[in-house]
């Protein structure tokens, strides 16, 4: 899978008015690809922070003898941040503007993860 395929998969979120930004990142916080209003934040810092949050969720569940989380949602009055596991090395992160159609946004996120996994073909970014 090429980077163009990854970007095309992420760009569908730009069409959703609820989504501010979407990015694919490694679990160490390194950004692989991003779309949306990424100029409004320090993308590198945001990537590291979301990877840290995902790692903390893994550790918390491990201490409870539970599976690693598939998704972490941080709710706020002005929108939500969603972190979704893709594979053992990558997560998909999305920030919404508002809560309208949140279920639709989550469904699109799940479809994107499924698409990426189906087309991964062992390529490591």
C-alpha positions as CSV (number, residue, x, y, z in Angstrom):
1,X,0.0,0.0,0.0
2,X,1.4,3.4,-0.9
3,X,1.2,6.6,1.0
4,X,-1.3,7.9,-1.6
5,X,-3.7,5.1,-0.6
6,X,-3.3,6.0,3.1
7,X,-4.0,9.7,2.3
8,X,-7.0,8.9,0.2
9,X,-8.4,6.8,3.0
10,X,-7.9,9.6,5.5
11,X,-9.2,12.3,3.1
12,X,-12.7,11.0,3.4
13,X,-12.8,12.6,6.9
14,X,-12.2,16.0,5.3
15,X,-15.6,15.7,3.7
16,X,-17.3,15.3,7.1
17,X,-17.9,18.7,8.6
18,X,-17.8,17.2,12.1
19,X,-14.1,16.2,11.7
20,X,-11.3,18.7,12.4
21,X,-8.4,16.5,11.7
22,X,-7.4,12.8,11.3
23,X,-4.0,11.3,11.4
24,X,-2.3,7.9,11.2
25,X,0.5,7.6,13.7
26,X,2.8,5.0,15.0
27,X,2.3,4.0,18.7
28,X,5.5,5.9,19.5
29,X,3.8,9.1,18.4
30,X,5.5,9.5,15.0
31,X,3.1,10.9,12.4
32,X,2.7,8.8,9.3
33,X,0.0,10.9,7.5
34,X,-2.5,13.5,8.4
35,X,-5.4,15.5,6.9
36,X,-7.6,18.3,8.0
37,X,-6.9,21.4,10.1
38,X,-3.5,20.3,11.1
39,X,-2.0,23.8,11.0
40,X,-3.9,24.8,14.1
41,X,-1.8,22.5,16.4
42,X,1.7,21.2,16.9
43,X,1.0,17.9,15.1
44,X,4.2,16.3,16.5
45,X,3.2,17.1,20.1
46,X,-0.4,16.0,19.4
47,X,0.8,12.7,18.0
48,X,3.1,12.0,20.9
49,X,0.3,12.9,23.4
50,X,-2.3,10.7,21.8
51,X,0.2,7.8,21.6
52,X,0.9,8.3,25.3
53,X,-2.8,8.2,26.1
54,X,-3.2,5.0,24.1
55,X,-0.2,3.5,25.9
56,X,-1.7,4.5,29.3
57,X,-4.9,2.8,28.4
58,X,-3.0,-0.4,27.5
59,X,-1.2,-0.3,30.8
60,X,-4.3,0.3,32.8
61,X,-6.1,-2.6,31.1
62,X,-3.1,-4.8,31.5
63,X,-3.2,-4.2,35.3
64,X,-6.8,-5.2,35.3
65,X,-6.0,-8.3,33.3
66,X,-8.1,-7.0,30.4
67,X,-7.4,-6.8,26.6
68,X,-5.8,-3.7,25.1
69,X,-8.4,-1.1,24.2
70,X,-9.6,-0.9,20.6
71,X,-10.7,2.7,21.0
72,X,-10.3,5.5,23.5
73,X,-12.7,8.4,23.3
74,X,-12.1,11.7,25.1
75,X,-15.3,13.8,25.3
76,X,-15.3,17.6,25.6
77,X,-18.0,20.2,25.1
78,X,-16.4,21.5,21.9
79,X,-15.8,18.1,20.3
80,X,-14.1,14.8,20.9
81,X,-10.8,13.1,20.3
82,X,-10.9,9.4,19.3
83,X,-7.9,7.1,19.3
84,X,-8.4,3.8,17.5
85,X,-6.0,0.9,17.3
86,X,-5.1,-0.3,13.8
87,X,-2.5,-2.9,14.4
88,X,0.4,-3.6,16.8
89,X,2.3,-0.5,15.5
90,X,-0.3,2.1,14.5
91,X,-3.2,4.1,15.7
92,X,-5.7,6.3,13.9
93,X,-6.5,9.6,15.7
94,X,-9.4,11.9,14.9
95,X,-10.5,15.2,16.4
96,X,-14.1,16.4,15.9
97,X,-15.5,19.9,16.0
98,X,-18.8,18.9,17.6
99,X,-20.8,15.9,18.6
100,X,-23.4,16.0,15.7
101,X,-23.4,12.6,13.9
102,X,-20.8,11.2,16.3
103,X,-22.0,7.6,15.5
104,X,-21.5,8.2,11.8
105,X,-18.0,9.5,12.4
106,X,-17.2,6.4,14.5
107,X,-18.6,4.2,11.8
108,X,-16.5,5.9,9.2
109,X,-13.4,5.5,11.4
110,X,-14.1,1.8,11.7
111,X,-14.5,1.4,7.9
112,X,-11.2,3.3,7.4
113,X,-9.4,1.0,9.8
114,X,-10.9,-2.1,8.0
115,X,-9.9,-0.6,4.6
116,X,-6.3,0.1,5.8
117,X,-5.9,-3.4,7.3
118,X,-7.3,-5.1,4.1
119,X,-4.8,-3.1,2.0
120,X,-1.8,-3.1,4.4
121,X,-0.1,-6.0,2.6
122,X,2.7,-6.1,5.1
123,X,3.9,-2.6,4.2
124,X,5.4,-0.8,7.2
125,X,5.4,2.9,7.3
